[in-house]
Amino acid sequence: MVSTSLGVLQSDLIKFKPLLPTWKVLSIYQFDMAVYTKIFVKFPKKFWPEGKGREFFLYVSSRRGYYGVWQEFEAQYPDANVLLVTVTDKESRRIEQQSDNQTKAEIMEVLRSMFPGEDVPDATDILVPRWWSDRFYKGTFSNWPIGVNRYEYDQLRAPVGRVYFTGEHTSEHYNGYVHGAYLSGMTTSYGLS
């Protein structure tokens, strides 16, 4: 049972011997592997708006996807002083290639432009996941692109002889979700018994 991510299947990390049949290889490359990065930033104090209806705020840049979606957690975790910023696709890949300090500097510049009247302290800590750069993941979740139909999806899920494929990319109802990977693995393992 092969339960790697679609990104790993699309990379050269795993070699199948004998080679996978053409129909299987084509199905693997019909789907995309997305990169969705949630960066956590901790501060010594709050400087952002909080309260009901203020959990999310946006930053608009001429650069598409540049630190655009922000979230605070004070209702769930009082005095945590943590912000989460989401970046995707090209921005995620770009950020993964730079140092955490460089990312922190960009974030501080954005936040100071978002809150010009506030005393915005330097961040004390930052967590930047690197799912795309990690050779054991090569992205965060699979994406079923427009134009790809059910036939290609069924081919992606189909076994090759006694080799079965599972993971969130093979989950019919929860494609792209962690629990999709779990449920897909359970379904596939039941089929083996």
CYANA upper distance limits for C-alpha pairs under 8 A (distance plus 0.5 A):
  1 MET  CA    163 VAL  CA      6.27
  1 MET  CA    164 TYR  CA      5.09
  1 MET  CA    165 PHE  CA      6.25
  1 MET  CA    166 THR  CA      7.52
  2 VAL  CA    163 VAL  CA      7.63
  2 VAL  CA    164 TYR  CA      6.51
  2 VAL  CA    165 PHE  CA      5.33
  2 VAL  CA    166 THR  CA      6.58
  3 SER  CA    165 PHE  CA      6.58
  3 SER  CA    166 THR  CA      5.32
  3 SER  CA    167 GLY  CA      5.67
  3 SER  CA    185 GLY  CA      7.95
  4 THR  CA      8 VAL  CA      6.69
  4 THR  CA      9 LEU  CA      7.38
  4 THR  CA    136 PHE  CA      8.24
  4 THR  CA    137 TYR  CA      8.10
  4 THR  CA    166 THR  CA      8.11
  4 THR  CA    167 GLY  CA      7.12
  5 SER  CA      9 LEU  CA      7.01
  5 SER  CA    136 PHE  CA      8.28
  5 SER  CA    137 TYR  CA      6.33
  5 SER  CA    138 LYS  CA      8.07
  5 SER  CA    141 PHE  CA      8.29
  5 SER  CA    167 GLY  CA      6.97
  5 SER  CA    168 GLU  CA      8.11
  5 SER  CA    169 HIS  CA      7.88
  6 LEU  CA     10 GLN  CA      6.69
  6 LEU  CA     28 ILE  CA      7.66
  6 LEU  CA     33 MET  CA      7.07
  6 LEU  CA    141 PHE  CA      8.43
  6 LEU  CA    142 SER  CA      7.00
  6 LEU  CA    167 GLY  CA      8.48
  6 LEU  CA    169 HIS  CA      6.93
  7 GLY  CA     11 SER  CA      6.77
  7 GLY  CA     33 MET  CA      6.17
  7 GLY  CA    137 TYR  CA      6.66
  7 GLY  CA    138 LYS  CA      5.21
  7 GLY  CA    139 GLY  CA      6.55
  7 GLY  CA    142 SER  CA      8.32
  8 VAL  CA     12 ASP  CA      7.94
  8 VAL  CA     13 LEU  CA      6.92
  8 VAL  CA     14 ILE  CA      7.89
  8 VAL  CA    135 ARG  CA      7.48
  8 VAL  CA    136 PHE  CA      6.79
  8 VAL  CA    137 TYR  CA      6.44
  8 VAL  CA    138 LYS  CA      6.40
  9 LEU  CA     13 LEU  CA      8.08
  9 LEU  CA     14 ILE  CA      7.41
  9 LEU  CA     28 ILE  CA      7.63
 10 GLN  CA     28 ILE  CA      7.22
 10 GLN  CA     29 TYR  CA      7.11
 11 SER  CA    138 LYS  CA      8.43
 13 LEU  CA    135 ARG  CA      7.94
 15 LYS  CA     19 LEU  CA      8.07
 16 PHE  CA     20 LEU  CA      6.85
 20 LEU  CA     24 LYS  CA      6.78
 20 LEU  CA     25 VAL  CA      6.94
 20 LEU  CA    160 VAL  CA      7.98
 21 PRO  CA     25 VAL  CA      6.99
 21 PRO  CA    160 VAL  CA      8.45
 22 THR  CA     26 LEU  CA      6.55
 23 TRP  CA     27 SER  CA      6.76
 23 TRP  CA    155 GLN  CA      7.78
 24 LYS  CA     28 ILE  CA      6.81
 24 LYS  CA    155 GLN  CA      6.81
 24 LYS  CA    156 LEU  CA      6.93
 24 LYS  CA    160 VAL  CA      8.42
 25 VAL  CA     29 TYR  CA      6.98
 26 LEU  CA     30 GLN  CA      6.75
 27 SER  CA     31 PHE  CA      7.76
 27 SER  CA    152 GLU  CA      5.92
 27 SER  CA    153 TYR  CA      7.58
 27 SER  CA    155 GLN  CA      6.37
 27 SER  CA    156 LEU  CA      5.63
 28 ILE  CA    156 LEU  CA      6.40
 30 GLN  CA    145 PRO  CA      8.42
 30 GLN  CA    148 VAL  CA      7.39
 30 GLN  CA    152 GLU  CA      7.76
 31 PHE  CA    142 SER  CA      7.45
 31 PHE  CA    143 ASN  CA      6.61
 31 PHE  CA    144 TRP  CA      6.07
 31 PHE  CA    145 PRO  CA      6.79
 31 PHE  CA    148 VAL  CA      8.18
 32 ASP  CA    142 SER  CA      6.19
 32 ASP  CA    143 ASN  CA      5.52
 32 ASP  CA    144 TRP  CA      7.14
 32 ASP  CA    145 PRO  CA      7.31
 33 MET  CA    138 LYS  CA      8.12
 33 MET  CA    139 GLY  CA      6.27
 33 MET  CA    140 THR  CA      7.56
 33 MET  CA    141 PHE  CA      6.31
 33 MET  CA    142 SER  CA      4.91
 33 MET  CA    143 ASN  CA      6.37
 34 ALA  CA     88 THR  CA      8.44
 34 ALA  CA     89 ASP  CA      7.06
 34 ALA  CA    139 GLY  CA      6.20
 34 ALA  CA    140 THR  CA      6.35
 34 ALA  CA    141 PHE  CA      5.94
 34 ALA  CA    142 SER  CA      6.24
 34 ALA  CA    143 ASN  CA      6.75
 35 VAL  CA     88 THR  CA      6.11
 35 VAL  CA     89 ASP  CA      5.51
 35 VAL  CA     92 SER  CA      6.84
 35 VAL  CA     93 ARG  CA      7.89
 35 VAL  CA    131 TRP  CA      7.79
 35 VAL  CA    132 TRP  CA      6.83
 35 VAL  CA    139 GLY  CA      5.43
 35 VAL  CA    140 THR  CA      5.67
 35 VAL  CA    141 PHE  CA      7.55
 36 TYR  CA     86 THR  CA      7.73
 36 TYR  CA     87 VAL  CA      6.65
 36 TYR  CA     88 THR  CA      4.97
 36 TYR  CA     89 ASP  CA      6.98
 36 TYR  CA     92 SER  CA      7.14
 36 TYR  CA    139 GLY  CA      8.19
 36 TYR  CA    140 THR  CA      6.52
 36 TYR  CA    141 PHE  CA      8.46
 37 THR  CA     86 THR  CA      6.16
 37 THR  CA     87 VAL  CA      5.77
 37 THR  CA     88 THR  CA      6.42
 37 THR  CA     92 SER  CA      6.44
 37 THR  CA    128 VAL  CA      8.18
 37 THR  CA    129 PRO  CA      7.08
 37 THR  CA    130 ARG  CA      8.20
 37 THR  CA    131 TRP  CA      8.31
 37 THR  CA    140 THR  CA      8.43
 38 LYS  CA     84 LEU  CA      6.87
 38 LYS  CA     85 VAL  CA      6.29
 38 LYS  CA     86 THR  CA      5.11
 38 LYS  CA     87 VAL  CA      7.13
 38 LYS  CA    128 VAL  CA      7.76
 38 LYS  CA    129 PRO  CA      7.66
 39 ILE  CA     84 LEU  CA      6.04
 39 ILE  CA     85 VAL  CA      5.76
 39 ILE  CA     86 THR  CA      6.76
 39 ILE  CA     87 VAL  CA      8.42
 39 ILE  CA    126 ILE  CA      7.69
 39 ILE  CA    127 LEU  CA      6.23
 39 ILE  CA    128 VAL  CA      5.51
 39 ILE  CA    129 PRO  CA      7.40
 40 PHE  CA     82 VAL  CA      7.20
 40 PHE  CA     83 LEU  CA      6.36
 40 PHE  CA     84 LEU  CA      5.08
 40 PHE  CA     85 VAL  CA      7.13
 40 PHE  CA    126 ILE  CA      6.15
 40 PHE  CA    127 LEU  CA      5.63
 40 PHE  CA    128 VAL  CA      7.40
 41 VAL  CA     82 VAL  CA      6.02
 41 VAL  CA     83 LEU  CA      5.76
 41 VAL  CA     84 LEU  CA      6.75
 41 VAL  CA     85 VAL  CA      8.49
 41 VAL  CA    123 ALA  CA      6.97
 41 VAL  CA    124 THR  CA      8.22
 41 VAL  CA    125 ASP  CA      6.39
 41 VAL  CA    126 ILE  CA      5.02
 41 VAL  CA    127 LEU  CA      7.08
 42 LYS  CA     80 ALA  CA      8.19
 42 LYS  CA     81 ASN  CA      6.27
 42 LYS  CA     82 VAL  CA      4.91
 42 LYS  CA     83 LEU  CA      7.01
 42 LYS  CA    123 ALA  CA      6.12
 42 LYS  CA    124 THR  CA      6.14
 42 LYS  CA    125 ASP  CA      5.60
 42 LYS  CA    126 ILE  CA      6.79
 43 PHE  CA     81 ASN  CA      5.87
 43 PHE  CA     82 VAL  CA      6.77
 43 PHE  CA    121 PRO  CA      7.45
 43 PHE  CA    122 ASP  CA      7.36
 43 PHE  CA    123 ALA  CA      5.14
 43 PHE  CA    124 THR  CA      5.85
 43 PHE  CA    125 ASP  CA      7.67
 44 PRO  CA     81 ASN  CA      7.18
 44 PRO  CA    121 PRO  CA      7.69
 44 PRO  CA    123 ALA  CA      7.66
 44 PRO  CA    124 THR  CA      7.11
 45 LYS  CA     79 ASP  CA      8.46
 45 LYS  CA     81 ASN  CA      6.31
 45 LYS  CA    121 PRO  CA      8.01
 46 LYS  CA     79 ASP  CA      8.46
 46 LYS  CA     81 ASN  CA      6.06
 47 PHE  CA    118 GLU  CA      6.88
 47 PHE  CA    119 ASP  CA      7.39
 47 PHE  CA    120 VAL  CA      6.67
 48 TRP  CA    115 PHE  CA      8.01
 49 PRO  CA     54 ARG  CA      6.93
 50 GLU  CA     54 ARG  CA      5.86
 50 GLU  CA     55 GLU  CA      7.03
 50 GLU  CA     72 GLU  CA      8.07
 50 GLU  CA     74 GLU  CA      7.67
 51 GLY  CA     55 GLU  CA      7.40
 51 GLY  CA     74 GLU  CA      8.48
 51 GLY  CA     75 ALA  CA      7.76
 55 GLU  CA     71 GLN  CA      6.07
 55 GLU  CA     72 GLU  CA      5.82
 55 GLU  CA     73 PHE  CA      7.51
 56 PHE  CA     69 VAL  CA      7.77
 56 PHE  CA     70 TRP  CA      6.03
 56 PHE  CA     71 GLN  CA      4.95
 56 PHE  CA     72 GLU  CA      7.04
 57 PHE  CA     69 VAL  CA      6.80
 57 PHE  CA     70 TRP  CA      5.69
 57 PHE  CA     71 GLN  CA      6.95
 58 LEU  CA     68 GLY  CA      5.93
 58 LEU  CA     69 VAL  CA      5.41
 58 LEU  CA     70 TRP  CA      6.44
 59 TYR  CA     67 TYR  CA      7.28
 59 TYR  CA     68 GLY  CA      5.06
 59 TYR  CA     69 VAL  CA      7.01
 59 TYR  CA     70 TRP  CA      8.28
 59 TYR  CA    110 VAL  CA      8.39
 59 TYR  CA    114 MET  CA      7.49
 60 VAL  CA     66 TYR  CA      8.44
 60 VAL  CA     68 GLY  CA      6.66
 61 SER  CA     65 GLY  CA      8.18
 61 SER  CA     66 TYR  CA      6.87
 61 SER  CA     68 GLY  CA      7.99
 65 GLY  CA     87 VAL  CA      6.72
 65 GLY  CA     88 THR  CA      7.33
 65 GLY  CA     91 GLU  CA      6.99
 66 TYR  CA     87 VAL  CA      7.42
 66 TYR  CA     91 GLU  CA      7.12
 67 TYR  CA     85 VAL  CA      6.73
 67 TYR  CA     86 THR  CA      6.97
 67 TYR  CA     87 VAL  CA      6.33
 67 TYR  CA    107 ILE  CA      7.80
 67 TYR  CA    110 VAL  CA      8.07
 68 GLY  CA     85 VAL  CA      7.78
 68 GLY  CA     86 THR  CA      7.44
 68 GLY  CA     87 VAL  CA      7.52
 69 VAL  CA     85 VAL  CA      6.12
 69 VAL  CA     86 THR  CA      5.94
 69 VAL  CA     87 VAL  CA      7.93
 70 TRP  CA     83 LEU  CA      7.37
 70 TRP  CA     84 LEU  CA      6.13
 70 TRP  CA     85 VAL  CA      4.99
 70 TRP  CA     86 THR  CA      7.08
 71 GLN  CA     83 LEU  CA      6.27
 71 GLN  CA     84 LEU  CA      5.60
 71 GLN  CA     85 VAL  CA      6.95
 72 GLU  CA     82 VAL  CA      6.97
 72 GLU  CA     83 LEU  CA      5.39
 72 GLU  CA     84 LEU  CA      6.93
 73 PHE  CA     77 TYR  CA      6.20
 73 PHE  CA     78 PRO  CA      7.91
 73 PHE  CA     80 ALA  CA      7.93
 73 PHE  CA     81 ASN  CA      8.35
 73 PHE  CA     82 VAL  CA      7.22
 73 PHE  CA     83 LEU  CA      7.54
 74 GLU  CA     78 PRO  CA      5.00
 74 GLU  CA     79 ASP  CA      6.80
 74 GLU  CA     80 ALA  CA      7.11
 74 GLU  CA     81 ASN  CA      7.70
 74 GLU  CA     82 VAL  CA      8.50
 87 VAL  CA     91 GLU  CA      6.57
 87 VAL  CA     92 SER  CA      6.08
 88 THR  CA     92 SER  CA      5.42
 88 THR  CA     93 ARG  CA      8.44
 89 ASP  CA     93 ARG  CA      6.85
 90 LYS  CA     94 ARG  CA      6.59
 91 GLU  CA     95 ILE  CA      6.51
 92 SER  CA     96 GLU  CA      6.62
 93 ARG  CA     97 GLN  CA      7.13
 93 ARG  CA    132 TRP  CA      7.31
 93 ARG  CA    133 SER  CA      8.38
 94 ARG  CA     98 GLN  CA      7.50
 95 ILE  CA     99 SER  CA      8.39
 95 ILE  CA    103 THR  CA      7.11
 96 GLU  CA    128 VAL  CA      8.17
 96 GLU  CA    129 PRO  CA      8.24
 96 GLU  CA    130 ARG  CA      6.07
 96 GLU  CA    132 TRP  CA      8.14
 96 GLU  CA    133 SER  CA      7.34
 98 GLN  CA    102 GLN  CA      6.90
 98 GLN  CA    103 THR  CA      7.48
 99 SER  CA    103 THR  CA      6.92
100 ASP  CA    104 LYS  CA      6.51
100 ASP  CA    126 ILE  CA      7.62
100 ASP  CA    127 LEU  CA      8.30
100 ASP  CA    128 VAL  CA      7.32
101 ASN  CA    105 ALA  CA      6.64
102 GLN  CA    106 GLU  CA      6.86
103 THR  CA    107 ILE  CA      6.67
104 LYS  CA    108 MET  CA      6.59
104 LYS  CA    123 ALA  CA      7.88
104 LYS  CA    126 ILE  CA      7.50
105 ALA  CA    109 GLU  CA      6.79
106 GLU  CA    110 VAL  CA      6.82
107 ILE  CA    111 LEU  CA      6.63
108 MET  CA    112 ARG  CA      6.55
108 MET  CA    122 ASP  CA      7.41
108 MET  CA    123 ALA  CA      8.04
109 GLU  CA    113 SER  CA      6.80
110 VAL  CA    114 MET  CA      6.67
111 LEU  CA    115 PHE  CA      6.58
111 LEU  CA    120 VAL  CA      7.97
112 ARG  CA    116 PRO  CA      6.06
112 ARG  CA    118 GLU  CA      8.32
112 ARG  CA    120 VAL  CA      6.76
115 PHE  CA    120 VAL  CA      8.07
130 ARG  CA    134 ASP  CA      6.71
131 TRP  CA    137 TYR  CA      6.44
131 TRP  CA    138 LYS  CA      6.43
131 TRP  CA    139 GLY  CA      5.49
131 TRP  CA    140 THR  CA      6.36
132 TRP  CA    137 TYR  CA      7.07
132 TRP  CA    138 LYS  CA      4.66
132 TRP  CA    139 GLY  CA      4.53
132 TRP  CA    140 THR  CA      7.46
133 SER  CA    137 TYR  CA      8.37
133 SER  CA    138 LYS  CA      6.50
133 SER  CA    139 GLY  CA      8.08
134 ASP  CA    138 LYS  CA      6.17
134 ASP  CA    139 GLY  CA      8.36
141 PHE  CA    168 GLU  CA      7.97
141 PHE  CA    169 HIS  CA      8.05
141 PHE  CA    176 GLY  CA      5.41
141 PHE  CA    177 TYR  CA      7.60
142 SER  CA    168 GLU  CA      7.84
142 SER  CA    169 HIS  CA      6.05
142 SER  CA    175 ASN  CA      7.62
142 SER  CA    176 GLY  CA      5.80
143 ASN  CA    169 HIS  CA      8.29
143 ASN  CA    175 ASN  CA      8.24
143 ASN  CA    176 GLY  CA      7.16
144 TRP  CA    148 VAL  CA      7.34
148 VAL  CA    152 GLU  CA      7.03
148 VAL  CA    153 TYR  CA      8.19
149 ASN  CA    153 TYR  CA      7.13
150 ARG  CA    154 ASP  CA      6.58
151 TYR  CA    155 GLN  CA      6.77
152 GLU  CA    156 LEU  CA      6.69
153 TYR  CA    157 ARG  CA      6.95
153 TYR  CA    170 THR  CA      8.10
154 ASP  CA    158 ALA  CA      6.51
156 LEU  CA    165 PHE  CA      8.38
156 LEU  CA    170 THR  CA      7.34
157 ARG  CA    164 TYR  CA      8.46
157 ARG  CA    165 PHE  CA      6.47
157 ARG  CA    166 THR  CA      7.45
157 ARG  CA    170 THR  CA      5.71
158 ALA  CA    164 TYR  CA      7.57
158 ALA  CA    165 PHE  CA      7.43
159 PRO  CA    163 VAL  CA      5.99
159 PRO  CA    164 TYR  CA      4.89
159 PRO  CA    165 PHE  CA      6.58
160 VAL  CA    164 TYR  CA      7.06
164 TYR  CA    188 THR  CA      7.84
165 PHE  CA    170 THR  CA      7.98
165 PHE  CA    188 THR  CA      8.26
166 THR  CA    170 THR  CA      6.14
166 THR  CA    171 SER  CA      8.25
166 THR  CA    181 ALA  CA      7.64
166 THR  CA    184 SER  CA      6.23
166 THR  CA    185 GLY  CA      6.02
166 THR  CA    188 THR  CA      7.11
167 GLY  CA    171 SER  CA      7.28
167 GLY  CA    180 GLY  CA      7.55
167 GLY  CA    181 ALA  CA      4.71
167 GLY  CA    182 TYR  CA      7.68
167 GLY  CA    184 SER  CA      6.29
167 GLY  CA    185 GLY  CA      6.80
168 GLU  CA    174 TYR  CA      7.44
168 GLU  CA    175 ASN  CA      5.66
168 GLU  CA    176 GLY  CA      6.05
168 GLU  CA    177 TYR  CA      6.59
168 GLU  CA    178 VAL  CA      7.07
168 GLU  CA    179 HIS  CA      8.05
168 GLU  CA    180 GLY  CA      5.15
168 GLU  CA    181 ALA  CA      4.26
168 GLU  CA    182 TYR  CA      7.98
168 GLU  CA    184 SER  CA      7.11
169 HIS  CA    175 ASN  CA      5.88
169 HIS  CA    176 GLY  CA      6.83
169 HIS  CA    180 GLY  CA      8.40
169 HIS  CA    181 ALA  CA      7.90
170 THR  CA    175 ASN  CA      7.18
170 THR  CA    181 ALA  CA      8.20
170 THR  CA    184 SER  CA      7.00
171 SER  CA    175 ASN  CA      5.41
171 SER  CA    180 GLY  CA      5.81
171 SER  CA    181 ALA  CA      7.19
171 SER  CA    183 LEU  CA      7.76
171 SER  CA    184 SER  CA      5.72
173 HIS  CA    180 GLY  CA      7.82
174 TYR  CA    179 HIS  CA      7.50
174 TYR  CA    180 GLY  CA      4.94
174 TYR  CA    181 ALA  CA      8.48
175 ASN  CA    180 GLY  CA      6.25
175 ASN  CA    181 ALA  CA      8.40
176 GLY  CA    180 GLY  CA      7.34
177 TYR  CA    181 ALA  CA      7.30
178 VAL  CA    182 TYR  CA      7.14
179 HIS  CA    183 LEU  CA      6.49
180 GLY  CA    184 SER  CA      6.35
181 ALA  CA    185 GLY  CA      6.63
182 TYR  CA    186 MET  CA      6.80
183 LEU  CA    187 THR  CA      6.63
184 SER  CA    188 THR  CA      6.59
185 GLY  CA    189 SER  CA      6.51
186 MET  CA    190 TYR  CA      6.67
187 THR  CA    191 GLY  CA      6.93
188 THR  CA    192 LEU  CA      7.10
189 SER  CA    193 SER  CA      7.29
